Amino acid sequence: MKRLYLFYFFLALRLSCQTEDLRTEIILRVKENKIGCSGHEGQTECYLVQHGDYINSNTWQYFYDQIEGFEYEPGFVYKLLVAKEPVKNPPIDASNIKYILIKEFSKEVNTSLHLSLAVLSYSL
């Protein structure tokens, strides 16, 4: 009987020490321009992104959060590998998910944007 109690004690101890890795990785495609939006901090600018089945489609979604380690430069379309981590006890007005850049797969100039700007500046 004593052995059974010891077994359950060590089993409970072992299970309580395990931590789940809740970090997931996603691929994001970030559009070449930001757009005005209402976020956690009132009126701000948001990224437009694609992920999952929407990558390379015409559908873009608002992305209200920041990506830690990402150096955004307007005029470029980015393809990124990003980690999503839950934030324990976030402030009431903040996101409960933190995004961290793992890898920048590509940074491509949007040539259609540059051509439009060139035509516009030439016509002025």
N, C-alpha and C positions, 0 to 999 in steps of 0.2 A: 504494500500500500504506500509505503514511504517513497519507493521508487516511482510510483505513478504520480505522486504529487510533485516530485522533483522533475519528472518528465514534462508535466504540464507547466510548471514554473519556467523551465528553460525554453519551452516552446513559446510561451507568452512573451518572454523576454526577447527572444529572437525575432518574433513577428513585430514587436513594438519598435525595434531598432531599424527595421527596413523602411527606407524612404522610396516613394514612387518618383520616378523621373517623369514629370509632367511636361517636360520640354518637347515641343514638336517642331519640325522644320517644314517650311513651305517655300515655294517659288513664287515670287512676285514680279510682275512686269509693271514698271512705273512710267507713266506718261511724261512727255517732255514739258508739260506746263502744270502748274498748280491752279486750283480754282477756289474762289471764295466759298466759305461754308461756315456753319455755326457748330462749333465743337465744344469741348469741355471748358474752354476758357473764353466763351463768347464768340464773336466774329473773328475768324482766322482764315488761313489758307490751308487747303488739304491737298494731299497727293491724289491723283487718279490712278488706280491700279487694276490689274487683272491678275487672277490666280485661278488655279484649277483648270476646269474645262473652258474658262473664258479667255485664257491666254491666246493671243493672236486673233481675237474676235473684235467686233466693233463695240463691245460692251465694256465700259469702264465703271468702276465703283469708287465711291469716296473712301479715303483712308485717313482717319482723323488723328492717328497716333504718329509719333516720331519713330524712326528706326535708328537705334543706337549704333554709331560708327559709320553711318551712311552720309556721304558728302554729296548732296543734291546740287546739280547745276542745270538751270533751265536750258531747254533746247535739245536735250538728250533723252532717249528712251533707254531705260535700264532694265536688265534682267538680273534679279537678285535671289540668292538663297538666304532666307531669314529664319531665325529661331523665334518661336513664340513661347514665352514663359509666363506662367501665372504669377501675379504679384500678391503676396500675402498682405492683407490688411491695407489696401490702397486708400488714399484719401477719398472722401465722398465724391469729389468732382474730378477724379482721375480714373484712368482705365485700369482694369484689373488684369491686363495683359501687357507685357513688355516685349518689344520687338528688337532683336539684335541682329545686325548684319553678320553673316558668316562668310559669304563670298559674293563678289560682283562678277557675274558671268559675262555680261556685255554692257557697253555704254556706246550707243549708236546715235549719231546726229540725225535728227529728223529733217531730211532734205526738203520735204514739202513746206515745212515751216520756214526754213531759210530762204527758199525761193519766193514765198509770199512776201517775206520781209524785204527782200531785194527788190521785187517789183514795186512794192509800196514806197520804198525810199527813192527809187528811180522816178516814180511818177510825181513825187513831191518836188 
